[in-house]
Amino acid sequence: MFSQELLNSFKEKITNASTIAIFGHESVDGDAIGSMLWLGKVCENLGETVEYFTTLPPSSSYDFLPSIDKIKTNFDYSDKRDLIIFVDFTVYSRIKKLTEGHESYFDSKDKLIIDHHLGDENPANSIVLKDVDAASCTELLYEICKETFPEHIDADIATYRYMGIMTDTGNFQYEQDTVRTMSNAIALIKIGAKKAWLIEYIFNNSKRSAIDLLKMTTPRITRTDNVCYARYTVQEIEDLWFDKDEADIMILNNIKPIRGVGVFAIIRLGTTGEVGISLRSGYLSDGKRINVQQIATQMNWGGHIYAAGARQPAQGDFETQVKKIVDDINTEIDKQL
């Protein structure tokens, strides 16, 4: 855990601020959303004015959350904010659409950074609380809050925290689900986290058009060596009223249980000239698992050991690029075998 000096600095920065901007990384997931909303609620309880920002709107999978509409994508670079908080990421490039060309603005602001990812250099004027052994940012924030603002842990905040732990662990299915993580989850349930409610809306709430999504993508599921993958264009899934996060979960949930596959990949062609890649680690026949974080890092992104992502510019024919990406993934898998 962190030193008392660092925890005191965290508490002091929040207590002394009057207007706070909380940022989640691009394509915010359940962990980033949970971290933003629960930390913001703590700050609001302290009488602070809080704003929430990310580069893209959250997936519609999270529309059921009462405070989700607080998260905005337009930032006005006003000097009124005296504290900026990054949750679940460290560097400006994770919110590039908001920081590019405005680095001096962010450099000049006092910043708190709470993260659990490997690597990254710390920005200027920042206090960083990072623990790469934490299963999620919400777990890390829960432990910090117990030491700094224990009186502000209620059932609503516990629910946001539990959501982050649950989504970043794939609902507790990874080997990294340690005693620490499970103990924190149990503690949050005891406080009043709405476990069944979250499972209903996040894991058991697919649209009827999911049938059409599966009919379209299932024939495209392909295995090449140690990679099982599916591909689609964002326009195709938007025509079915899905966003990429919903589509990825639906497809991955159908192929991930397959044994003997090193990596499961979703490869999507976006509408803005980028190809996105979602990677999940499977189980090879000998029980070995591939570190997809290492693969994603080689492809200019990152993530977690068993769940990561990457992106690259669209280049020519999509089918040809998909095959090249799969070949690159297999090459990286071979290095780990």
Secondary structure, 3 states (H helix, E strand, C coil): CCCHHHHHHHHHHHHHCCEEEEEECCCCCHHHHHHHHHHHHHHHHCCCEEEEECCCCCCHHHCCCCCHHHEECCCCCCCCCCEEEEECCCCHHHHHHHHCCCHHHHHHCCEEEEECCCCCCCCCCEEEEECCCCCCHHHHHHHHHHHHCHHHCCHHHHHHHHHHHHHHCCCCCCCCCCHHHHHHHHHHHHHCCCHHHHHHHHCCCCCCCHHHHHHHHHHHCEEECCEEEEEEEHHHHHCCCCCHHHHHHHHHHHHCCCCCCCEEEEEEECCCCEEEEEEEECCCCCCCCCCHHHHHHHCCCEECCCEEEEEEECCCCHHHHHHHHHHHHHHHHHHHC
